[in-house]
Structures are given as C-alpha cells and as structure tokens.
Amino acid sequence: MGNEAIIRRMTLADLDSVVAIEEATFAHPWTRADYEGELTRNKAARYLVAEENGAVVGFAGAWIIIDESHVTNIAVAEAARRRGIGLAMTRALLQYLSNLGAAYATLEVRESNLAARAMYEKLGFFKVGRRKRYYEDNGEDALIMVCDALPAPEEDFEEPETVRE
C-alpha cells in the first residue's frame, strides 16, 4: 500500500461511505438502516473501516457470540483494490475477534471469488462446506470457510463495551 491505511472501529459518521462501497460491491447490498442497526442495536456486531487520507476505502464486520464469530462482510472500494487493504482489514478483524474471545471465525464466500478465497486461505481459512444456491442474484454456491488459528489476544485490549468484574 502506498498510503498506509488507518484501520479503526466503524462509526455512524462512516455510513455514507460504507453504504456507497456496499452498493458498488454487492448484488444485494445492505442498507444504511441495516448498518445503523448493526452499530446501535446488535450487541454481537463489530465493524472496522480502513481510511486513507480521511476517506473510508473499505470495511469489514463480524458477529461474535462467546467464542464463535462469523464474518458478515468485507469490501474495499474499487479504486483502492489490489493494494493489500482487504488483507490488512481482515487481519485486523481477526485480531479484534480474538481480543473479544473468539476461538474461530466462519464466513461464506462466492465459489467464483478466487481473489477473496486466496486472501482468506492466506489468513488460515479453509473450506468446510458449501451452501447450495446461496447467492440470490445468480444462484451461485457459497463456500463455507473457517479459520481456527486466530492470532493470540492482545493482553491490554479494551473497548467501551468491556465489562470489568
């Protein structure tokens, strides 16, 4: 990456950019209301953005329940692709999930999305199954992938939601 992207927690102020990237990337995009709900009501959801020169160029999110996590979506703006931003965001997301107590992460990916599959495999994901006709736009199958080798949790990790007993 020429300009090093800053990866940080997604906020409501990021949603215009996130929704624009979402709409340009996915055949059935999530709406602004979907993301508002994820950020304000879904206690299991965590989302990150990648920012370059003050502009959001990508995002990644997951749900975590106890030690299980599921990657919901990862997208990079077309103009920012092929520069390692997706890899950096996904790596940061896996670290975040580990910090929150996840033992593994799951996701679905289009069978034809060879670039995403290669990135996930580079991060330790492997295929465990298939969801037949998962994608509504063309009936394509999704591969179910799992990463059970998350990075070690950071000892000093804390976020506003952190509960201390």
Protein Blocks (a to p, Z undefined) as FASTA:
>chain_A
ZZdcddddddfklmmmmmmmmmmmpmbdcdfklmmmmmmmmmmbccddddeehiafbdcd
dddehjaccdfbdcddfklgonommmmmmmmmmmmmmmnopabdcddddfklmmlmmmmm
mnopacfbdcehkblklopacdddddfbbcdddfkbccfklccZZ
